[in-house]
Amino acid sequence: MKIAVLDWYTVNNSGDIPVSQLEELGDVRVFSLTSPGETAANIGDAEIVLCNKVLITREVMDACPDIKYIGLFATGFNNVDIEYAAEKGITVCNAGQYSTNAVAQQTFAYILDHFSRIREYDKAVRNGEWERSPAFSYFPVPTSELAGKTLSIVGYGSIGRKVAEIGRAFGMDIVISTRTKPADCPYEVTDMMSAAEKADVLTFHCPLTDKTAGIINKELLSHMKPSAMLVNTARGGVVNEAELAEALKNGTIAAAYLDVLEKEPMSPDTPLKGLQNCIITPHTAWAPLETRQRLVDIVCDNIRAWQSGAPKNKVN
């Protein structure tokens, strides 16, 4: 079967994952990136289309009548018109739960950075401040233990559960806010505003939907403690960036750590740019080598399952 890979660069920009795994499944054409105007041409007569963020619209599907299967290098599938794909008999499969460990790990990298202040102390040592210290231990920047802090988690899917598990191991008090109350949840479950009020750390692990778009806004932030930190590794669209920037500037909350923004790559005019108490990483939480290899493994397994007549991770 003919396979078109439309944005391999987004999965493999370091060149550390061979394409041979895909080549075992069919005749593969690999495109580093695909602009909207190139999508139909790059797909051509391929029966299998693999992509991460390329938009697969009804116009693209109409222009490429040979498409039978769309596989996503992602958990999210909002870049594909899945309803129209179903109408045309095109199977769409995503790659769920490949990044749970990596995203939970980065969430705690942020939390530990904030409470342990490793970057500030490394800078102090490099600047010779410890050498000039009159005592053996030099700690002008306050640090805090995680034990006893309240970790409020919005979203209780696989990532939210893993974050809760790690937080409990650190001795944190766990509060969960989720749309549907989970069965047998060992933690306190409450509404989002109450979770925000209790939080020393408020972290988001929910999908971007009509109901979650912009939920990190002035009202929510006003319920948080001035000493609290915000973490978002979910989707940039859950944040009202202008209102978060204002909250950070006026001390409504202490800090924000963000791996995702509303516009990606980052727009030079984002209101969050340059704020000292806003740490931004370029959508890297999902990107460890092991995580990306697992992603490719899942995508390949999905294709094999579909070819055998028993598709897995089908979203339409």
C-alpha positions in Angstrom: 0.0 0.0 0.0 1.1 3.6 -0.7 1.8 5.6 2.5 2.2 9.4 2.6 3.9 10.8 5.7 3.2 14.5 5.7 5.1 16.0 8.6 7.8 13.6 9.7 10.0 16.5 10.9 7.5 17.1 13.8 8.2 13.6 15.1 11.8 13.2 14.1 13.5 16.6 13.8 16.6 15.2 15.5 17.0 12.4 13.0 17.1 9.8 15.7 14.2 7.6 14.6 14.7 5.6 11.4 12.0 5.5 8.8 12.6 1.8 8.1 9.8 0.9 10.6 7.3 2.6 8.3 8.8 1.2 5.1 8.0 -2.3 6.3 4.3 -1.4 6.0 4.2 -0.2 2.4 5.6 2.1 -0.3 6.4 5.2 1.8 6.8 8.8 0.6 8.1 11.0 3.4 7.7 14.8 3.5 9.5 16.8 6.2 6.7 19.3 6.4 3.6 20.0 4.4 2.0 23.4 3.9 -1.8 23.7 3.5 -1.4 24.3 -0.2 0.7 21.2 -0.6 -1.4 18.7 1.3 -3.5 17.2 -1.6 -0.4 17.0 -3.9 1.8 15.3 -1.3 -0.9 12.7 -0.5 -1.5 12.0 -4.2 -2.8 8.5 -4.7 -1.7 7.3 -1.2 -4.1 5.0 0.6 -2.6 5.6 4.0 -1.9 9.2 5.3 0.1 9.7 8.4 0.4 13.2 10.0 0.8 15.0 13.2 -0.7 18.5 12.7 -1.4 18.8 9.0 -5.1 19.7 8.4 -7.0 16.9 6.6 -10.2 18.7 5.6 -13.1 17.5 3.5 -11.6 19.4 0.6 -8.4 17.4 1.0 -10.3 14.1 1.2 -12.4 14.9 -1.9 -9.2 15.8 -3.8 -7.5 12.5 -2.7 -10.1 9.7 -3.4 -7.7 6.9 -2.7 -7.4 7.6 1.0 -8.6 4.7 3.1 -6.8 5.4 6.4 -5.5 8.4 8.3 -3.1 7.7 11.2 -2.1 10.4 13.7 1.3 10.9 15.3 -0.7 12.4 18.2 -3.4 11.9 20.8 -5.4 14.9 19.5 -7.3 14.6 16.3 -8.9 18.1 15.9 -6.8 18.6 12.7 -8.9 15.9 10.9 -12.6 16.3 9.9 -13.4 12.9 11.4 -17.1 13.1 10.7 -16.5 13.6 7.0 -13.9 10.9 7.0 -16.5 8.5 8.5 -19.0 9.5 5.7 -16.3 8.6 3.1 -15.5 5.3 4.9 -12.0 6.5 5.9 -10.7 5.1 9.2 -9.0 7.6 11.5 -6.8 6.3 14.4 -4.8 8.3 17.0 -2.0 7.3 19.3 -3.3 7.6 22.8 -1.4 7.4 26.0 2.1 7.2 24.5 3.3 10.3 26.4 2.0 9.7 29.9 5.3 9.2 31.6 7.1 12.0 29.7 4.4 14.6 30.4 4.2 13.7 34.0 8.0 13.9 34.3 8.1 17.4 32.8 5.2 18.5 35.0 7.4 17.7 38.0 10.5 19.2 36.4 8.6 22.5 36.5 7.4 21.9 40.1 10.8 21.0 41.3 12.4 24.0 39.5 9.9 26.3 41.2 10.3 25.0 44.7 14.0 24.0 44.7 15.3 27.0 42.7 18.1 25.0 41.1 18.6 27.5 38.2 19.0 30.5 40.6 21.6 28.6 42.7 23.5 27.4 39.7 23.7 31.0 38.5 24.8 32.2 42.0 27.6 29.6 42.1 28.8 30.5 38.6 28.8 34.2 39.6 31.1 33.4 42.5 28.6 34.2 45.3 29.2 30.9 47.2 33.0 31.6 47.1 32.3 34.9 48.9 29.9 33.4 51.4 31.0 33.7 55.1 29.4 30.3 55.9 29.5 26.8 54.4 25.9 27.0 53.2 24.5 29.8 51.1 20.8 30.1 50.6 19.5 33.7 50.0 16.7 32.4 47.7 13.9 30.7 49.7 13.2 27.0 48.8 10.3 24.8 49.9 9.4 21.2 50.5 6.7 19.6 48.3 5.5 17.5 51.2 2.3 19.1 52.6 1.7 21.3 49.5 -1.6 20.9 47.7 -1.4 19.7 44.1 -4.6 20.4 42.3 -5.0 18.5 39.0 -7.5 19.5 36.3 -8.2 16.4 34.2 -7.9 12.8 35.5 -7.0 10.8 32.4 -3.8 8.7 32.2 -1.5 11.8 32.6 -3.5 13.3 35.5 -3.5 10.0 37.3 0.3 9.6 36.8 0.9 13.2 38.1 -1.3 12.4 41.1 0.7 9.3 41.8 4.0 11.1 41.7 2.6 14.0 43.8 1.5 11.5 46.5 5.0 10.0 46.5 6.3 13.4 47.3 3.9 13.7 50.2 1.6 16.3 48.5 -2.1 16.6 49.2 -3.9 15.7 46.0 -7.1 17.4 44.8 -8.8 16.4 41.5 -11.1 18.4 39.3 -12.6 16.5 36.4 -15.8 16.6 34.4 -17.0 13.1 35.4 -16.3 12.0 39.0 -14.0 8.9 38.7 -14.9 5.7 40.4 -12.8 4.6 43.3 -10.6 7.8 43.2 -8.4 7.8 46.3 -8.1 11.6 46.2 -10.4 14.6 47.0 -12.6 15.4 44.0 -14.0 18.9 43.8 -15.0 21.6 41.3 -12.4 23.6 39.4 -12.7 26.9 41.4 -12.4 25.0 44.7 -9.4 23.2 43.3 -7.8 26.5 42.3 -8.4 28.0 45.7 -6.7 25.1 47.5 -3.8 24.8 45.1 -0.2 25.5 45.8 0.3 24.0 42.3 -2.5 24.0 39.8 -1.8 21.8 36.8 -3.9 21.1 33.7 -4.1 17.8 31.9 -7.4 18.1 30.1 -8.3 18.1 26.4 -9.1 21.3 24.5 -12.8 21.5 23.8 -15.4 24.2 23.5 -15.9 23.9 27.3 -12.2 24.1 28.2 -11.1 26.8 25.8 -9.9 29.8 27.8 -10.8 28.3 31.2 -7.5 29.6 32.6 -8.7 33.2 32.8 -9.0 36.2 35.1 -11.8 34.6 37.2 -10.0 31.3 37.8 -6.7 33.0 38.5 -8.3 35.4 41.0 -9.3 32.3 43.1 -5.7 31.2 43.4 -3.2 32.0 46.2 -0.6 34.7 45.4 2.0 32.1 46.3 0.6 29.4 43.9 2.1 28.3 40.6 0.3 27.3 37.4 1.4 24.5 35.1 -0.1 23.9 31.6 1.1 20.9 29.5 -2.3 20.3 28.0 -3.2 22.6 25.1 -2.4 26.3 24.7 -6.0 27.1 23.9 -7.1 26.4 27.5 -5.3 29.6 28.5 -6.4 33.2 28.0 -2.9 34.4 27.5 -3.6 38.2 28.0 -5.4 37.5 31.3 -2.6 35.2 32.5 0.0 37.7 31.6 -1.8 40.4 33.7 -2.1 38.0 36.6 1.6 37.3 36.5 2.5 41.0 36.3 0.3 42.1 39.2 1.2 39.2 41.5 -2.2 37.4 41.5 -0.2 34.2 41.2 3.5 33.6 41.7 4.5 31.8 38.5 3.4 30.0 35.4 5.2 27.1 33.6 3.9 26.5 30.1 4.8 23.9 27.5 2.1 24.9 25.1 0.8 28.2 23.7 -2.3 29.2 21.7 -0.1 29.8 18.6 2.7 27.4 17.9 5.5 28.1 17.0 5.4 30.9 19.6 4.3 34.2 18.2 6.7 37.1 18.9 3.9 39.2 20.2 2.5 36.8 22.8 1.8 38.8 26.0 3.6 36.1 28.0 6.9 36.6 26.3 9.7 37.9 28.5 7.9 37.7 31.9 10.4 36.7 34.6 7.8 34.6 36.4 6.6 32.8 33.3 8.7 29.8 32.1 7.9 28.6 28.6 9.3 25.5 26.9 8.7 24.9 23.2 6.1 22.0 23.4 8.8 19.5 24.5 7.0 17.5 27.2 6.1 14.7 24.7 9.5 14.7 23.0 11.9 12.3 24.8 13.4 9.8 22.4 11.7 6.8 24.2 8.4 8.6 24.0 8.6 9.4 20.3 9.7 5.9 19.5 6.7 4.6 21.4 4.5 6.9 19.4 5.9 5.5 16.1 5.4 2.0 17.4 1.8 2.7 18.2 1.2 4.3 14.8 2.7 1.2 13.1 0.7 -1.2 15.3 -2.5 0.8 14.4 -1.8 0.3 10.7 -1.2 -3.4 11.1 -4.4 -3.8 13.1 -6.4 -1.9 10.5 -4.9 -4.0 7.7 -5.9 -7.1 9.6 -9.5 -5.9 9.8 -9.5 -5.0 13.5 -8.5 -1.3 13.8 -7.3 0.0 17.2 -7.5 3.5 18.6 -10.2 4.4 16.0 -11.6 7.9 16.7 -14.4 8.0 14.1 
